[in-house]
Amino acid sequence: MPGRILILLVFLTNALSAQQDSSLKHEIEFRSDAFFNSDAITGRFFHAFYLGNYLDSALKSKVRDRTRYISRWGADLSYGIQWNYSPDSLFGKTGIHLQAGLFDRMHANGIFSHDLFHLAFFGNADKAGETLDLGNFRLNMLLYQQLQFGISWEADSTRRGHGFAISLLKGEQNYQLDVKQADLYTAPDGTFIDLSTRMESHQTDTAHRGPGAFNGFGVSADMYWEFPYVTWFHGGVLSVDLNDFGFIAWNKRSLHHRLDTFLHFEGVQVDNLFDLQEGTFPQMNADSVWKNNMNYSTGSYLTFLPAILSIRATTYYGKKFIVEKGINYRFMANARPFYYGSFGWNITRDVFTALNVSYGGYGRLNAGMEAEVKFAKRFKLNVQSYYLTGLALPDITGGLGAAFTAGIRF
């Protein structure tokens, strides 16, 4: 899909550059953004783990020291193309904008405990005689494609702005795992381990994967409101946004697993929970342990999107400077409230830059910047990131990511 979108964008750029329409009512934007953030996993650890590089003890220890009973992580990947249209008037009204877009999107998030990280990367040899709390573990991965249509009404000094968009969603893949309880006890002399666990999972049809898979269908809505205000003789806008409010219904070929059991193994040492070998369990296959105690079923189920509610205040100090502060919260996505503030500067009419600082969401304190350049009256480039600290301080921060927009008006 990225290749097809780029080809279409190049075609439109070449075709529209020859036009002499000075009103510039249309705009085509190619958008792409990606991020990973965590309050425990550092940028260096994530980079090494993602590339399959060697994880030395010092690197793992730094992350372990940052983990808590609830440690969070989250990731997004999105790219697509959007068309914006601003007619002189529509139905006798001015200040109306229309839009349509096609996007490929991925979201993943999860929580894990300090004990689970220790077991996964250090083993249980030093935990003999102790009970490791591996529960409170959740994992959610969602891939889907989005076709969006929207309309908005522009705000001015006397009226509020508002808009909404409706999206049709094609569900590609989903995996949900919720481990409500998992207590692992290792005998002091290492002669046995006990595992008490209670978990369940949902998973879409494993026989149909990839961008062409159609495992579910859904709808979502986006809406926003803008309220002009004046404070200390400076104008501003208070904005309220609700994005990705919707669901995907997965088909009846989806899988549901449930496990609620107590297991006792003698003569066992587990060095890595995620690398159980056939010889780990005497006279039995490791997979059979789970299969014999797992309840399986198939059937449809519903997934709600990780909707985002955002409130922000933007104040304009003349034509040069802009101060924005806000908060957003992502529902049903294992996230905390995300706070941010930014200071923007219109260097010229066509060049804008801003510095930002943020805290929360899936991570801790982060900082970044935004830059936008307009040229030849038709073209726009925008690059922004909240996670430049992840590049500058990869050993002590967990955020990585950036957003890119390229637009052409005609």
C-alpha positions as CSV (number, residue, x, y, z in Angstrom):
1,M,0.0,0.0,0.0
2,P,2.8,2.6,0.7
3,G,4.1,2.1,-2.8
4,R,0.7,2.7,-4.4
5,I,0.1,5.8,-2.3
6,L,3.5,7.3,-3.3
7,I,2.8,6.6,-7.0
8,L,-0.5,8.3,-6.7
9,L,1.0,11.3,-4.9
10,V,3.7,11.7,-7.5
11,F,1.1,11.5,-10.3
12,L,-1.1,14.1,-8.6
13,T,1.9,16.4,-8.0
14,N,3.0,16.3,-11.6
15,A,-0.5,16.7,-13.0
16,L,-1.5,19.5,-10.7
17,S,1.6,21.6,-10.9
18,A,0.7,22.5,-14.5
19,Q,-2.6,24.0,-13.4
20,Q,-3.0,27.7,-13.1
21,D,-5.9,27.8,-10.6
22,S,-4.9,30.6,-8.3
23,S,-7.8,30.0,-5.8
24,L,-6.0,26.8,-4.5
25,K,-9.2,25.2,-3.1
26,H,-7.9,21.7,-3.1
27,E,-5.1,20.1,-1.1
28,I,-3.6,16.6,-1.2
29,E,-1.6,15.4,1.8
30,F,0.5,12.4,2.3
31,R,0.7,11.6,6.1
32,S,2.9,9.2,8.0
33,D,3.6,8.9,11.7
34,A,5.2,6.3,14.0
35,F,6.1,6.2,17.7
36,F,7.1,3.9,20.5
37,N,7.0,5.0,24.1
38,S,7.4,3.3,27.5
39,D,7.9,4.3,31.1
40,A,10.3,1.4,31.6
41,I,11.8,0.3,28.2
42,T,14.5,2.7,27.1
43,G,15.1,3.8,23.5
44,R,18.4,1.8,23.3
45,F,16.8,-1.4,24.6
46,F,13.9,-1.1,22.2
47,H,16.2,-0.5,19.2
48,A,18.4,-3.5,20.1
49,F,15.4,-5.8,20.8
50,Y,13.6,-4.7,17.6
51,L,16.7,-5.4,15.5
52,G,17.5,-8.7,17.2
53,N,20.8,-7.4,18.5
54,Y,22.6,-8.8,21.6
55,L,21.1,-7.5,24.9
56,D,23.9,-7.4,27.5
57,S,23.4,-7.5,31.2
58,A,24.0,-3.8,31.7
59,L,21.3,-2.9,29.2
60,K,18.8,-5.3,30.7
61,S,19.6,-4.2,34.2
62,K,18.9,-0.5,33.4
63,V,15.4,-1.4,32.1
64,R,14.7,-3.7,35.0
65,D,15.6,-0.9,37.5
66,R,13.0,1.3,35.7
67,T,10.1,-1.3,35.9
68,R,7.3,-1.2,38.4
69,Y,4.4,-3.4,39.2
70,I,2.6,-1.8,36.3
71,S,5.0,-0.7,33.5
72,R,3.5,0.5,30.2
73,W,4.4,0.6,26.6
74,G,2.6,1.7,23.4
75,A,3.2,2.1,19.7
76,D,1.4,3.5,16.7
77,L,2.1,3.3,12.9
78,S,0.0,5.1,10.4
79,Y,0.3,6.3,6.8
80,G,-2.1,7.4,4.1
81,I,-3.3,10.1,1.8
82,Q,-6.0,12.7,2.5
83,W,-7.8,15.2,0.2
84,N,-9.0,18.5,1.5
85,Y,-11.4,20.8,-0.3
86,S,-12.4,24.4,0.7
87,P,-15.1,25.7,-1.6
88,D,-16.0,29.4,-1.7
89,S,-19.4,28.4,-0.3
90,L,-21.5,25.3,0.2
91,F,-25.3,25.3,0.6
92,G,-25.1,29.1,0.9
93,K,-22.6,28.9,3.8
94,T,-18.9,30.0,3.8
95,G,-16.0,28.7,5.8
96,I,-16.8,25.0,5.1
97,H,-14.1,22.4,4.5
98,L,-14.5,18.8,3.1
99,Q,-12.1,16.0,3.4
100,A,-11.6,12.3,2.5
101,G,-8.8,10.0,3.4
102,L,-7.4,6.5,3.1
103,F,-5.1,5.2,5.8
104,D,-3.3,2.0,6.9
105,R,-3.1,1.9,10.7
106,M,-1.5,-0.1,13.5
107,H,-1.8,0.3,17.3
108,A,-0.2,-1.9,20.0
109,N,0.0,-1.5,23.7
110,G,0.5,-3.4,26.9
111,I,1.5,-3.5,30.6
112,F,3.9,-5.9,32.4
113,S,5.3,-6.3,35.9
114,H,8.8,-6.1,37.3
115,D,8.8,-9.8,38.0
116,L,7.8,-10.8,34.5
117,F,10.6,-8.7,33.0
118,H,13.1,-10.3,35.4
119,L,12.0,-13.8,34.6
120,A,12.0,-13.2,30.8
121,F,15.5,-11.7,30.7
122,F,17.3,-13.0,33.8
123,G,15.5,-16.3,34.6
124,N,14.4,-17.6,37.9
125,A,17.7,-19.0,39.3
126,D,18.1,-16.2,41.7
127,K,14.4,-16.3,42.8
128,A,14.4,-19.7,44.5
129,G,12.1,-19.8,47.5
130,E,10.2,-16.8,46.2
131,T,6.9,-16.3,44.3
132,L,7.1,-14.2,41.2
133,D,4.0,-12.2,40.3
134,L,3.7,-12.5,36.5
135,G,0.1,-11.4,36.3
136,N,-1.2,-7.9,35.6
137,F,0.0,-8.5,32.0
138,R,-1.9,-7.3,29.0
139,L,-1.2,-7.1,25.3
140,N,-3.3,-5.7,22.5
141,M,-2.3,-5.4,18.8
142,L,-4.7,-4.0,16.2
143,L,-4.2,-3.6,12.5
144,Y,-6.8,-2.1,10.2
145,Q,-7.5,0.1,7.2
146,Q,-9.6,3.3,7.3
147,L,-11.6,5.1,4.7
148,Q,-12.7,8.5,6.1
149,F,-15.1,11.3,5.0
150,G,-15.4,14.5,7.0
151,I,-16.8,18.1,7.0
152,S,-15.9,21.1,9.2
153,W,-17.0,24.6,9.8
154,E,-14.3,27.3,10.3
155,A,-14.3,29.4,13.5
156,D,-13.8,33.2,13.6
157,S,-13.9,35.8,16.3
158,T,-17.7,35.6,16.6
159,R,-18.6,31.9,16.1
160,R,-17.2,28.6,17.2
161,G,-15.8,26.0,14.8
162,H,-16.8,22.4,14.7
163,G,-16.6,19.3,12.5
164,F,-16.9,15.6,12.3
165,A,-15.8,12.7,10.2
166,I,-17.1,9.2,9.7
167,S,-14.8,6.2,8.8
168,L,-15.4,2.8,7.4
169,L,-12.9,0.3,8.8
170,K,-11.5,-3.0,7.4
171,G,-10.2,-5.2,10.2
172,E,-7.0,-6.9,9.2
173,Q,-5.7,-8.5,12.4
174,N,-6.2,-8.4,16.2
175,Y,-4.6,-10.1,19.2
176,Q,-5.6,-9.6,22.8
177,L,-4.1,-11.3,25.8
178,D,-5.1,-10.6,29.4
179,V,-3.2,-12.4,32.2
180,K,-5.2,-11.7,35.3
181,Q,-3.1,-14.0,37.5
182,A,0.2,-15.8,37.1
183,D,2.1,-16.7,40.2
184,L,5.3,-18.7,39.8
185,Y,6.9,-20.3,42.8
186,T,10.4,-21.9,42.6
187,A,11.4,-24.4,45.4
188,P,14.4,-23.3,47.5
189,D,16.3,-26.4,46.3
190,G,15.1,-26.1,42.7
191,T,13.4,-29.5,42.7
192,F,10.0,-28.2,41.6
193,I,8.0,-25.1,40.5
194,D,4.3,-24.2,40.9
195,L,2.4,-22.1,38.4
196,S,-1.0,-20.8,39.2
197,T,-2.5,-18.9,36.3
198,R,-5.7,-17.4,35.0
199,M,-5.7,-15.8,31.5
200,E,-7.7,-15.4,28.3
201,S,-7.1,-14.3,24.8
202,H,-8.8,-13.3,21.6
203,Q,-7.2,-13.7,18.2
204,T,-8.4,-13.2,14.6
205,D,-8.3,-15.9,12.0
206,T,-4.6,-17.1,11.8
207,A,-5.1,-18.4,8.2
208,H,-5.8,-15.0,6.8
209,R,-3.1,-12.4,7.4
210,G,-1.6,-9.5,5.6
211,P,-3.0,-6.2,4.2
212,G,-5.5,-8.2,2.0
213,A,-7.0,-10.0,5.0
214,F,-10.6,-9.0,5.7
215,N,-11.3,-10.5,9.2
216,G,-13.6,-7.8,10.5
217,F,-15.6,-4.7,9.7
218,G,-16.3,-1.6,11.8
219,V,-17.0,2.2,11.9
220,S,-15.6,5.1,13.8
221,A,-16.2,8.8,14.3
222,D,-14.0,11.9,14.8
223,M,-15.4,15.2,16.0
224,Y,-14.1,18.5,17.3
225,W,-15.2,21.8,18.7
226,E,-13.4,25.2,18.8
227,F,-14.3,28.1,21.1
228,P,-12.7,31.5,20.5
229,Y,-11.6,33.4,23.6
230,V,-9.7,36.5,24.6
231,T,-7.3,36.6,27.6
232,W,-5.0,39.4,28.6
233,F,-5.8,41.1,25.3
234,H,-4.6,38.1,23.4
235,G,-6.9,36.0,21.3
236,G,-7.0,32.2,21.4
237,V,-9.0,29.0,20.8
238,L,-10.1,26.3,23.2
239,S,-10.4,23.0,21.3
240,V,-12.0,19.7,22.3
241,D,-11.3,16.7,20.1
242,L,-12.6,13.1,20.2
243,N,-10.8,10.8,17.7
244,D,-11.2,7.1,16.8
245,F,-14.5,6.6,18.7
246,G,-15.7,3.3,17.2
247,F,-15.3,-0.4,17.0
248,I,-14.4,-3.4,14.8
249,A,-16.5,-6.6,14.8
250,W,-14.4,-9.6,14.0
251,N,-15.8,-12.6,12.1
252,K,-16.8,-16.0,13.5
253,R,-13.5,-17.6,12.6
254,S,-11.8,-15.8,15.4
255,L,-10.3,-17.8,18.3
256,H,-10.9,-17.5,22.0
257,H,-8.6,-19.2,24.5
258,R,-9.1,-19.4,28.3
259,L,-6.8,-20.9,30.9
260,D,-7.5,-21.2,34.6
261,T,-5.4,-23.8,36.3
262,F,-2.7,-24.8,38.8
263,L,0.4,-26.6,37.4
264,H,3.1,-28.4,39.5
265,F,6.4,-29.5,37.9
266,E,9.1,-31.5,39.6
267,G,12.8,-31.4,38.5
268,V,12.3,-28.2,36.5
269,Q,14.3,-25.1,36.0
270,V,12.8,-22.3,33.9
271,D,15.4,-19.8,32.7
272,N,13.3,-18.0,30.2
273,L,9.5,-18.1,30.3
274,F,9.3,-17.4,26.5
275,D,11.8,-20.1,25.5
276,L,10.4,-23.3,26.9
277,Q,12.1,-26.3,25.3
278,E,10.8,-29.8,24.8
279,G,13.2,-31.1,27.4
280,T,12.2,-28.6,30.0
281,F,9.2,-30.7,31.3
282,P,10.1,-34.4,32.0
283,Q,8.2,-36.9,29.9
284,M,6.0,-34.3,28.2
285,N,6.1,-31.7,25.4
286,A,5.9,-28.1,26.6
287,D,3.2,-27.3,24.1
288,S,1.0,-30.1,25.4
289,V,1.0,-28.6,28.9
290,W,-0.8,-25.6,27.6
291,K,-3.0,-27.5,25.1
292,N,-4.3,-30.0,27.7
293,N,-5.3,-27.2,30.1
294,M,-6.5,-24.6,27.7
295,N,-10.2,-24.1,26.7
296,Y,-10.6,-23.3,23.0
297,S,-13.6,-21.9,21.1
298,T,-14.3,-19.9,17.9
299,G,-16.7,-17.1,17.4
300,S,-17.1,-13.4,16.6
301,Y,-16.2,-10.7,19.1
302,L,-16.0,-6.9,19.3
303,T,-13.0,-4.6,19.7
304,F,-13.3,-1.0,20.7
305,L,-10.7,1.4,19.2
306,P,-8.4,3.2,21.6
307,A,-10.3,6.5,21.3
308,I,-8.5,9.7,22.3
309,L,-10.1,12.7,24.0
310,S,-8.1,15.8,23.8
311,I,-8.5,19.3,25.3
312,R,-6.1,22.1,24.4
313,A,-5.9,25.9,24.6
314,T,-4.0,27.8,21.9
315,T,-3.1,31.5,22.6
316,Y,-1.8,33.8,19.8
317,Y,0.6,36.6,20.8
318,G,0.5,38.8,17.8
319,K,1.3,37.1,14.5
320,K,4.6,35.7,15.5
321,F,4.2,33.6,18.7
322,I,1.8,30.8,19.7
323,V,1.6,29.1,23.1
324,E,-0.4,25.8,23.3
325,K,-1.0,23.6,26.3
326,G,-3.2,20.5,26.5
327,I,-4.1,17.1,27.8
328,N,-5.4,14.0,26.1
329,Y,-6.4,10.6,27.3
330,R,-6.5,7.3,25.4
331,F,-9.3,5.1,26.4
332,M,-9.0,1.3,26.8
333,A,-5.4,1.4,25.8
334,N,-3.4,0.9,29.1
335,A,-2.4,4.6,28.9
336,R,-2.2,7.4,31.5
337,P,-3.2,11.0,30.8
338,F,-0.8,12.8,28.4
339,Y,0.1,16.4,29.3
340,Y,2.0,18.7,26.9
341,G,2.9,22.3,26.2
342,S,4.5,24.0,23.2
343,F,5.9,27.4,22.2
344,G,5.6,28.2,18.5
345,W,7.2,30.9,16.4
346,N,6.2,32.1,12.9
347,I,9.7,33.0,11.7
348,T,8.2,34.2,8.4
349,R,4.8,33.8,6.7
350,D,6.0,30.4,5.3
351,V,8.3,29.1,8.0
352,F,7.1,27.9,11.4
353,T,8.9,26.1,14.3
354,A,7.9,25.0,17.8
355,L,9.4,23.4,20.9
356,N,7.3,21.1,23.0
357,V,7.6,19.2,26.3
358,S,5.3,16.3,27.4
359,Y,4.7,13.9,30.2
360,G,2.5,10.8,30.6
361,G,0.7,8.6,28.1
362,Y,2.9,5.5,27.9
363,G,6.1,7.3,29.0
364,R,7.6,9.8,31.3
365,L,9.2,13.2,30.5
366,N,9.9,13.9,26.8
367,A,10.7,16.9,24.7
368,G,10.7,17.6,20.9
369,M,10.0,20.1,18.2
370,E,8.0,20.8,15.1
371,A,9.0,22.5,11.8
372,E,6.8,23.5,8.8
373,V,7.9,25.1,5.6
374,K,5.6,26.3,2.7
375,F,7.1,27.1,-0.7
376,A,6.0,27.9,-4.2
377,K,2.5,28.8,-2.9
378,R,1.5,25.2,-3.4
379,F,3.7,22.9,-1.3
380,K,4.0,22.2,2.4
381,L,6.3,20.0,4.5
382,N,5.8,19.4,8.2
383,V,7.9,17.3,10.5
384,Q,7.2,17.0,14.2
385,S,8.2,14.8,17.2
386,Y,7.6,14.7,20.9
387,Y,10.5,12.3,21.4
388,L,13.8,13.9,20.4
389,T,14.9,13.2,24.0
390,G,14.8,9.5,23.0
391,L,17.5,10.1,20.4
392,A,19.6,12.4,22.6
393,L,19.3,10.3,25.8
394,P,18.4,6.7,24.7
395,D,19.7,5.2,27.9
396,I,17.3,7.0,30.2
397,T,14.2,7.8,28.1
398,G,11.8,5.6,26.3
399,G,10.2,7.7,23.5
400,L,11.0,7.3,19.8
401,G,9.0,8.6,16.9
402,A,8.0,11.3,14.4
403,A,5.2,12.5,12.2
404,F,5.6,13.7,8.6
405,T,3.2,15.5,6.3
406,A,3.8,16.5,2.7
407,G,1.0,18.5,1.0
408,I,0.3,20.1,-2.4
409,R,-2.5,22.7,-3.0
410,F,-4.2,23.4,-6.3
